[in-house]
């Protein structure tokens, strides 16, 4: 089912399948800001990534001597959430563990995903609760795809309102694993501007670690920012499909990421993993603003 939120500035649509954001339009002219999931490029719009961001190496995790198989970005994006609460400008969904999740992920959990409108801004709210009797480990992340013109639009990167002169990214291995290599790339920036091209995304997503930035805007050829994504995550991914010159870019705040090639440790030993004691809650938000 598709739910609609609306205020004086914007209208937003969210599906209970995956608690996925499906549309952001500006009220006065109906302009759409989100990619509309044409499968010729990429058949999703803004999936919630849980309980893994990216891939386990070999698509497998290990916990207490048992091996669990799970595909890229976890299972939440492909499951139906339950509606918890809805108002005219906010909504919350929840997903709880079930026998089918236990086959892929060893822990009991409750995941809540919420959306709240304020003016032209959407707050995306996550809450993960450990409902298990033992310590749990997880990752969570966002994957919203924004319409853009790769030939003329650029990305503006910021950290605490300042434009960095360079960023360093981790490079995804080109072995089909979907995991990180040991290679990095450095991009020099002028005014925080990073141009987009097929070459930029030729080796899959840019994986930007260590809280190097906290805001990414999409800026048109006239110098006007029309989308701004703000976050406090330790990592952010930037992605567009390899070799497709796609009319969208994904700006992805992450609490967690894929394994490095060759990782064979326990799920508790993963880089950028998150840990919850029994009954403990993890809360986080990120923000999308349109102009």
C-alpha positions, 0 to 999 in steps of 0.5 A: 500500500502507498501512503501519502504525506503532504504539507504546504510545500511538498507531497511525499509517498511511501510504500509499506513494502520495505518502508520505501520512500517512493516520491517527493514532489514540489506542490506548486509545480509537481516537480518530481525529485526521486527516481521512479524505478525504471528497471532498465536502469535500477528498479528501486527508488529509496530502499532501507538497507538492513541488517547489512549495508552492501555485502558480506564477503561471499554473501555469508556471515558467521556467528557462534560457529553457524553460517548465515547466507544473505544477499546485498543490502539485507532483507528489510527492503523486500519485506512488508512493514506494519503501519504504526502511526500516521498523521497528515505530515508524518508516518511510522512503520515497523518490522520485526524478526520472523522465522524467515529472517532467522534463516539469514540473520541470527538476532531478534529485533524491531526496526522502525522507520519513520518520515516527518515533513517540515517545510521542504524537508523530510526527516527520515527516522530509524530506530532499531531495538534489540529484542533478543536475549543476547547482544546483537550486531547490525548495520543500517543505511539509506539508498535514495535515488535523486533525478539529475542530469549527469552531464550538467549537474554536479555534487557539492560536498560539505563538512560543518558548512565548509567545503573540503578541498579533497576527499578520499574514497575506498574502491569496490573490488572488481572481482564480483564480490561487491566488497571493498578492495584495499585501494583508495582514490583521492579527489581534489575539489574546488569549492567542494564540487565533484563533477559526475560522469560515467568514469566517476562511477566506473568502479561502482559506488564511492565509499566515503569513510571517517565522517569526511563530509556531512552534507551532499547537495545536487547543484544544477548548471545555473549553480542552484542546489535543488536537493540537499542530503544532511547526515551524521553517519560515519560513512556515505556512499555515492552511486549511479549504475556502472556504464548506464549514464543513468539520469539519477544519483544515489546519496546514501548515508550509512551506519555500516558497509560491505566487508573487505575482500577476504574477511572471514571473521565473526559478525561481531568483528565487522568494520563499522558494525553496530552493537546493541545489548538486550533491550537497547535501542539505536536511534538515528535520522538523516534529512532530505531537503528540496528546493 
